[in-house]
Amino acid sequence: MSRPIKQFWSYVSIDNVHLCWEWLGGKNSPGYGYFWHSGKTLRAHRFAYELVIGAIPNDLQLDHLCKNKSCVNPFHLEPVTGKENVKRACFKTHCKNGHPRIDNTFKNRTCKTCNLQYAHDKRTGST
C-alpha cells in the first residue's frame, strides 16, 4: 500500500453503530472531508469511492445515502445525477424538532405535531 493511501486511511474511523467511515481529517464548511493526493486537493469520499469501487462517471455526483457528509464509506455512496442529488438533499425526513415528517405535515410543509404543541402552549400560557 502506498504512503498516500496509508495516510488517507489513518484519517478514517469506523462508527460501529451507523457503519459510517468517519473522516477525521480536514473538512470544508459544509462538512465534506478533504485529502491531499498527487499534488491536488480531493474530496475524501470521492477518493475512497474510487479507491474501493472504481471511477465515478463524469456526469454523476456521489450521494451520501447515510446523510453524513463526513462519511467516506463507499458503500454509503451512490452515483446520481446532480438533479437527483439536490432532490434527495431537499427531502427532510424529520422536522427541526425531530418529529417524523411522513403523514405529519400540512400542505405548507409545517409539522402538525409542532403546530399542535404550539397551539397547546399558547392556550395554556406555557412556552
Secondary structure, 3 states (H helix, E strand, C coil): CCHHHHHHHHCEEECCCCCCEEECCCECCCCCEEEEECCEEEEHHHHHHHHHCCCCCCCCEEEECCCCCCECCHHHEEEECHHHHHHHHHCCCECCCCCECCCCECCCCCEHHHHHHHHHHHHHCCC
